[in-house]
Amino acid sequence: MRWCLIRPQIWIGTIEVYFADSETPSVWKPAFTTVTTWACNSEEFKQKCTRMLDSYGWKLLGIERANPVSDEDEFSEETEDMLERTKSNPNAIIYGTFHTYPKM
């Protein structure tokens, strides 16, 4: 990973992941979740998400949105908690609830 030329900020993004079902590990499911972490740019945000997912054996399918957090932004209680935990830990990569897609 490259060193930042600017001061890192807390970033938030919605990512799509592919994870193994705990009941049937051979079955992989897509889901999306919110991630908060310190980053200098979108590439570093993506690298941190990939590293976190790899540590669980999961895969990154894509990033829907990723931006630095603004003071004007409003978030749910769960996301506010994630942001507070991220603020206190410069190494944090926090993910929220996994939202799976309904079966068709």
N, CA and C atoms as an extended XYZ file, in Angstrom:
312
Properties=species:S:1:pos:R:3:atomname:S:1:resname:S:1:resid:I:1 pbc="F F F"
N         0.833       -1.169        0.000 N   MET     1
C         0.000        0.000        0.000 CA  MET     1
C         0.883        1.239        0.000 C   MET     1
N         0.475        2.239       -0.748 N   ARG     2
C         1.249        3.475       -0.832 CA  ARG     2
C         0.940        4.384        0.348 C   ARG     2
N         1.908        5.216        0.682 N   TRP     3
C         1.696        6.198        1.724 CA  TRP     3
C         0.829        7.318        1.179 C   TRP     3
N        -0.002        7.875        2.048 N   CYS     4
C        -0.871        8.985        1.667 CA  CYS     4
C        -0.075       10.276        1.590 C   CYS     4
N        -0.383       11.066        0.610 N   LEU     5
C         0.189       12.399        0.528 CA  LEU     5
C        -0.724       13.399        1.231 C   LEU     5
N        -1.947       12.971        1.500 N   ILE     6
C        -2.886       13.794        2.254 CA  ILE     6
C        -3.233       13.060        3.549 C   ILE     6
N        -3.815       13.773        4.475 N   ARG     7
C        -4.190       13.187        5.752 CA  ARG     7
C        -5.370       12.233        5.554 C   ARG     7
N        -5.297       11.008        6.086 N   PRO     8
C        -6.424       10.070        5.938 CA  PRO     8
C        -7.699       10.631        6.569 C   PRO     8
N        -8.817       10.229        5.991 N   GLN     9
C       -10.139       10.603        6.491 CA  GLN     9
C       -10.923        9.323        6.712 C   GLN     9
N       -12.012        9.438        7.471 N   ILE    10
C       -12.909        8.285        7.587 CA  ILE    10
C       -13.759        8.234        6.328 C   ILE    10
N       -13.728        7.076        5.698 N   TRP    11
C       -14.524        6.827        4.502 CA  TRP    11
C       -15.655        5.874        4.850 C   TRP    11
N       -16.756        5.998        4.118 N   ILE    12
C       -17.885        5.083        4.241 CA  ILE    12
C       -18.298        4.656        2.850 C   ILE    12
N       -18.659        3.384        2.730 N   GLY    13
C       -19.074        2.884        1.427 CA  GLY    13
C       -20.027        1.721        1.556 C   GLY    13
N       -20.763        1.489        0.499 N   THR    14
C       -21.633        0.320        0.396 CA  THR    14
C       -20.942       -0.648       -0.552 C   THR    14
N       -20.691       -1.863       -0.061 N   ILE    15
C       -19.991       -2.843       -0.887 CA  ILE    15
C       -20.872       -4.066       -1.096 C   ILE    15
N       -20.655       -4.726       -2.216 N   GLU    16
C       -21.323       -5.990       -2.505 CA  GLU    16
C       -20.293       -7.092       -2.333 C   GLU    16
N       -20.692       -8.120       -1.599 N   VAL    17
C       -19.771       -9.205       -1.275 CA  VAL    17
C       -20.370      -10.547       -1.663 C   VAL    17
N       -19.494      -11.532       -1.717 N   TYR    18
C       -19.853      -12.919       -1.980 CA  TYR    18
C       -19.308      -13.696       -0.797 C   TYR    18
N       -20.183      -14.375       -0.033 N   PHE    19
C       -19.720      -15.080        1.163 CA  PHE    19
C       -20.310      -16.478        1.220 C   PHE    19
N       -19.615      -17.363        1.932 N   ALA    20
C       -20.076      -18.742        2.083 CA  ALA    20
C       -21.150      -18.795        3.155 C   ALA    20
N       -22.236      -19.524        2.873 N   ASP    21
C       -23.312      -19.734        3.837 CA  ASP    21
C       -22.781      -20.580        4.986 C   ASP    21
N       -23.008      -20.147        6.215 N   SER    22
C       -22.479      -20.885        7.375 CA  SER    22
C       -23.095      -22.281        7.509 C   SER    22
N       -24.331      -22.460        7.050 N   GLU    23
C       -24.991      -23.769        7.138 CA  GLU    23
C       -24.575      -24.700        6.005 C   GLU    23
N       -24.282      -24.144        4.861 N   THR    24
C       -23.843      -24.936        3.707 CA  THR    24
C       -22.647      -24.221        3.078 C   THR    24
N       -21.435      -24.474        3.604 N   PRO    25
C       -20.245      -23.734        3.165 CA  PRO    25
C       -19.938      -23.801        1.674 C   PRO    25
N       -20.477      -24.790        0.967 N   SER    26
C       -20.216      -24.873       -0.470 CA  SER    26
C       -21.137      -23.940       -1.266 C   SER    26
N       -22.100      -23.332       -0.587 N   VAL    27
C       -23.026      -22.414       -1.249 CA  VAL    27
C       -22.594      -20.976       -0.950 C   VAL    27
N       -22.350      -20.229       -2.009 N   TRP    28
C       -21.931      -18.837       -1.872 CA  TRP    28
C       -23.124      -17.936       -2.140 C   TRP    28
N       -23.235      -16.860       -1.352 N   LYS    29
C       -24.354      -15.938       -1.470 CA  LYS    29
C       -23.847      -14.510       -1.664 C   LYS    29
N       -24.558      -13.735       -2.482 N   PRO    30
C       -24.226      -12.310       -2.581 CA  PRO    30
C       -24.955      -11.536       -1.485 C   PRO    30
N       -24.353      -10.454       -1.035 N   ALA    31
C       -24.958       -9.575       -0.039 CA  ALA    31
C       -24.327       -8.194       -0.181 C   ALA    31
N       -24.922       -7.232        0.504 N   PHE    32
C       -24.281       -5.925        0.556 CA  PHE    32
C       -24.224       -5.465        2.003 C   PHE    32
N       -23.264       -4.602        2.283 N   THR    33
C       -23.066       -4.076        3.627 CA  THR    33
C       -22.401       -2.717        3.548 C   THR    33
N       -22.428       -2.031        4.661 N   THR    34
C       -21.743       -0.743        4.796 CA  THR    34
C       -20.398       -0.984        5.466 C   THR    34
N       -19.365       -0.278        5.013 N   VAL    35
C       -18.029       -0.375        5.601 CA  VAL    35
C       -17.545        1.027        5.945 C   VAL    35
N       -16.898        1.143        7.120 N   THR    36
C       -16.225        2.390        7.491 CA  THR    36
C       -14.766        2.078        7.790 C   THR    36
N       -13.881        2.958        7.333 N   THR    37
C       -12.447        2.793        7.582 CA  THR    37
C       -11.737        4.109        7.303 C   THR    37
N       -10.511        4.225        7.748 N   TRP    38
C        -9.665        5.370        7.426 CA  TRP    38
C        -9.022        5.125        6.059 C   TRP    38
N        -9.050        6.139        5.196 N   ALA    39
C        -8.418        6.007        3.878 CA  ALA    39
C        -8.086        7.390        3.332 C   ALA    39
N        -7.180        7.399        2.370 N   CYS    40
C        -6.804        8.649        1.694 CA  CYS    40
C        -7.561        8.835        0.388 C   CYS    40
N        -8.032        7.726       -0.186 N   ASN    41
C        -8.701        7.801       -1.481 CA  ASN    41
C        -9.519        6.531       -1.706 C   ASN    41
N       -10.246        6.490       -2.804 N   SER    42
C       -11.120        5.345       -3.084 CA  SER    42
C       -10.334        4.054       -3.304 C   SER    42
N        -9.143        4.160       -3.860 N   GLU    43
C        -8.323        2.961       -4.078 CA  GLU    43
C        -7.905        2.335       -2.745 C   GLU    43
N        -7.502        3.167       -1.790 N   GLU    44
C        -7.134        2.635       -0.479 CA  GLU    44
C        -8.360        2.039        0.220 C   GLU    44
N        -9.519        2.685        0.077 N   PHE    45
C       -10.756        2.134        0.642 CA  PHE    45
C       -11.005        0.733        0.076 C   PHE    45
N       -10.886        0.592       -1.239 N   LYS    46
C       -11.099       -0.703       -1.889 CA  LYS    46
C       -10.093       -1.740       -1.386 C   LYS    46
N        -8.817       -1.361       -1.276 N   GLN    47
C        -7.787       -2.283       -0.803 CA  GLN    47
C        -8.089       -2.772        0.612 C   GLN    47
N        -8.529       -1.868        1.482 N   LYS    48
C        -8.844       -2.256        2.856 CA  LYS    48
C       -10.051       -3.182        2.899 C   LYS    48
N       -11.070       -2.896        2.092 N   CYS    49
C       -12.243       -3.779        2.037 CA  CYS    49
C       -11.844       -5.173        1.557 C   CYS    49
N       -11.041       -5.226        0.518 N   THR    50
C       -10.588       -6.510       -0.021 CA  THR    50
C        -9.794       -7.283        1.017 C   THR    50
N        -8.892       -6.609        1.720 N   ARG    51
C        -8.077       -7.265        2.752 CA  ARG    51
C        -8.961       -7.827        3.874 C   ARG    51
N        -9.937       -7.045        4.315 N   MET    52
C       -10.844       -7.498        5.367 CA  MET    52
C       -11.646       -8.706        4.901 C   MET    52
N       -12.209       -8.643        3.706 N   LEU    53
C       -13.011       -9.747        3.189 CA  LEU    53
C       -12.164      -10.999        2.989 C   LEU    53
N       -10.962      -10.836        2.456 N   ASP    54
C       -10.058      -11.983        2.265 CA  ASP    54
C        -9.772      -12.693        3.583 C   ASP    54
N        -9.692      -11.936        4.672 N   SER    55
C        -9.386      -12.556        5.973 CA  SER    55
C       -10.495      -13.502        6.418 C   SER    55
N       -11.705      -13.350        5.883 N   TYR    56
C       -12.830      -14.251        6.184 CA  TYR    56
C       -13.052      -15.286        5.080 C   TYR    56
N       -12.292      -15.167        3.995 N   GLY    57
C       -12.508      -16.055        2.860 CA  GLY    57
C       -13.645      -15.591        1.966 C   GLY    57
N       -14.045      -14.327        2.086 N   TRP    58
C       -15.110      -13.757        1.277 CA  TRP    58
C       -14.508      -12.979        0.106 C   TRP    58
N       -15.359      -12.603       -0.844 N   LYS    59
C       -14.880      -11.892       -2.038 CA  LYS    59
C       -15.640      -10.578       -2.232 C   LYS    59
N       -14.920       -9.566       -2.700 N   LEU    60
C       -15.520       -8.288       -3.045 CA  LEU    60
C       -16.060       -8.369       -4.466 C   LEU    60
N       -17.362       -8.114       -4.622 N   LEU    61
C       -17.960       -8.091       -5.954 CA  LEU    61
C       -17.957       -6.685       -6.539 C   LEU    61
N       -18.101       -5.695       -5.671 N   GLY    62
C       -18.104       -4.326       -6.171 CA  GLY    62
C       -18.337       -3.321       -5.064 C   GLY    62
N       -18.099       -2.082       -5.384 N   ILE    63
C       -18.327       -0.978       -4.459 CA  ILE    63
C       -19.360       -0.063       -5.097 C   ILE    63
N       -20.492        0.098       -4.408 N   GLU    64
C       -21.564        0.944       -4.925 CA  GLU    64
C       -21.245        2.416       -4.741 C   GLU    64
N       -20.871        2.778       -3.526 N   ARG    65
C       -20.524        4.158       -3.210 CA  ARG    65
C       -19.389        4.120       -2.212 C   ARG    65
N       -18.490        5.065       -2.289 N   ALA    66
C       -17.425        5.216       -1.294 CA  ALA    66
C       -16.992        6.674       -1.297 C   ALA    66
N       -17.123        7.309       -0.144 N   ASN    67
C       -16.797        8.721       -0.024 CA  ASN    67
C       -16.296        9.020        1.379 C   ASN    67
N       -15.527       10.101        1.510 N   PRO    68
C       -15.180       10.545        2.863 CA  PRO    68
C       -16.454       10.975        3.591 C   PRO    68
N       -16.503       10.752        4.889 N   VAL    69
C       -17.655       11.156        5.689 CA  VAL    69
C       -17.636       12.676        5.841 C   VAL    69
N       -18.788       13.278        5.669 N   SER    70
C       -18.941       14.726        5.806 CA  SER    70
C       -19.706       15.030        7.097 C   SER    70
N       -19.435       16.185        7.684 N   ASP    71
C       -20.161       16.602        8.887 CA  ASP    71
C       -21.651       16.791        8.615 C   ASP    71
N       -22.031       17.011        7.381 N   GLU    72
C       -23.438       17.214        7.032 CA  GLU    72
C       -24.205       15.901        6.859 C   GLU    72
N       -23.486       14.785        6.739 N   ASP    73
C       -24.140       13.499        6.512 CA  ASP    73
C       -24.919       13.060        7.752 C   ASP    73
N       -26.053       12.401        7.514 N   GLU    74
C       -26.846       11.809        8.587 CA  GLU    74
C       -26.895       10.313        8.364 C   GLU    74
N       -26.788        9.554        9.483 N   PHE    75
C       -26.705        8.101        9.381 CA  PHE    75
C       -27.625        7.431       10.385 C   PHE    75
N       -27.854        6.147       10.153 N   SER    76
C       -28.638        5.343       11.085 CA  SER    76
C       -27.853        5.152       12.381 C   SER    76
N       -28.519        4.655       13.402 N   GLU    77
C       -27.852        4.411       14.681 CA  GLU    77
C       -26.722        3.389       14.520 C   GLU    77
N       -26.954        2.335       13.738 N   GLU    78
C       -25.912        1.327       13.514 CA  GLU    78
C       -24.683        1.952       12.855 C   GLU    78
N       -24.909        2.780       11.841 N   THR    79
C       -23.793        3.402       11.129 CA  THR    79
C       -23.072        4.412       12.014 C   THR    79
N       -23.808        5.167       12.815 N   GLU    80
C       -23.172        6.107       13.755 CA  GLU    80
C       -22.255        5.356       14.721 C   GLU    80
N       -22.691        4.183       15.186 N   ASP    81
C       -21.865        3.359       16.067 CA  ASP    81
C       -20.597        2.902       15.344 C   ASP    81
N       -20.741        2.484       14.099 N   MET    82
C       -19.586        2.070       13.298 CA  MET    82
C       -18.597        3.227       13.155 C   MET    82
N       -19.116        4.423       12.896 N   LEU    83
C       -18.250        5.593       12.728 CA  LEU    83
C       -17.517        5.933       14.022 C   LEU    83
N       -18.194        5.828       15.157 N   GLU    84
C       -17.551        6.093       16.444 CA  GLU    84
C       -16.417        5.103       16.700 C   GLU    84
N       -16.644        3.831       16.390 N   ARG    85
C       -15.602        2.818       16.573 CA  ARG    85
C       -14.440        3.053       15.617 C   ARG    85
N       -14.726        3.525       14.416 N   THR    86
C       -13.678        3.810       13.442 CA  THR    86
C       -12.843        5.011       13.894 C   THR    86
N       -13.509        6.051       14.399 N   LYS    87
C       -12.789        7.259       14.857 CA  LYS    87
C       -11.733        6.934       15.898 C   LYS    87
N       -12.030        5.985       16.774 N   SER    88
C       -11.120        5.681       17.881 CA  SER    88
C       -10.039        4.669       17.517 C   SER    88
N       -10.061        4.148       16.280 N   ASN    89
C        -9.090        3.129       15.888 CA  ASN    89
C        -8.622        3.377       14.454 C   ASN    89
N        -7.419        3.918       14.265 N   PRO    90
C        -6.950        4.218       12.908 CA  PRO    90
C        -6.735        2.973       12.038 C   PRO    90
N        -6.746        1.785       12.642 N   ASN    91
C        -6.600        0.545       11.871 CA  ASN    91
C        -7.934       -0.140       11.597 C   ASN    91
N        -9.021        0.466       12.030 N   ALA    92
C       -10.340       -0.169       11.933 CA  ALA    92
C       -10.813       -0.322       10.493 C   ALA    92
N       -11.435       -1.462       10.240 N   ILE    93
C       -12.210       -1.714        9.023 CA  ILE    93
C       -13.489       -2.360        9.537 C   ILE    93
N       -14.543       -1.564        9.686 N   ILE    94
C       -15.774       -1.999       10.341 CA  ILE    94
C       -16.842       -2.241        9.282 C   ILE    94
N       -17.502       -3.402        9.370 N   TYR    95
C       -18.617       -3.651        8.457 CA  TYR    95
C       -19.899       -3.823        9.257 C   TYR    95
N       -21.018       -3.492        8.617 N   GLY    96
C       -22.323       -3.560        9.268 CA  GLY    96
C       -23.056       -4.837        8.926 C   GLY    96
N       -24.352       -4.791        9.092 N   THR    97
C       -25.222       -5.933        8.825 CA  THR    97
C       -25.129       -6.337        7.364 C   THR    97
N       -25.055       -7.641        7.124 N   PHE    98
C       -25.110       -8.157        5.753 CA  PHE    98
C       -26.575       -8.236        5.340 C   PHE    98
N       -26.882       -7.648        4.206 N   HIS    99
C       -28.227       -7.695        3.647 CA  HIS    99
C       -28.168       -8.608        2.419 C   HIS    99
N       -28.796       -9.769        2.533 N   THR   100
C       -28.779      -10.712        1.415 CA  THR   100
C       -29.957      -10.419        0.500 C   THR   100
N       -29.873      -10.948       -0.689 N   TYR   101
C       -30.905      -10.736       -1.684 CA  TYR   101
C       -31.981      -11.812       -1.514 C   TYR   101
N       -33.256      -11.453       -1.731 N   PRO   102
C       -34.303      -12.464       -1.590 CA  PRO   102
C       -34.184      -13.536       -2.654 C   PRO   102
N       -34.588      -14.753       -2.286 N   LYS   103
C       -34.595      -15.859       -3.266 CA  LYS   103
C       -35.762      -15.667       -4.193 C   LYS   103
N       -35.525      -15.866       -5.474 N   MET   104
C       -36.572      -15.704       -6.484 CA  MET   104
C       -37.063      -17.048       -6.951 C   MET   104
